[in-house]
């Protein structure tokens, strides 16, 4: 009989712990999104940026589809913002993107710091 009384509490507790890990929603000003977009689009075709990550393979020149850009904010792991820029430029068919990963909080001295860049499908 005690188990029947405890069972609803266990169910509620497990539901609450699931809610704790639910994604957080943040409000980001349009001017900040525009700046992330500008920096990411510039980085996609920048030899200097790709030179900082020599182990990453990439095309020499991408055609950017700026209308399809996505922003992924990850404050749980490492406070990063990933900007996925749809591109064309590889011989393989299909939709591709270049992801540019920034620190979430721009440094007032160095601006938007790119911590990773990679090509994906």
Buried (B, 14 or more C-beta within 10 A) or exposed (E): EEEEEEEEEEEEEEEEEEEEEEEEEEEEEEEEBEBBBEBBBBBBBBEEBBEEEEEEEBBEEBEBEEEEBEBEBEEEEEEBBBBBBBBEBBEEEEEBBBBBBBBBEBEEEEEBEBBEBBBEE
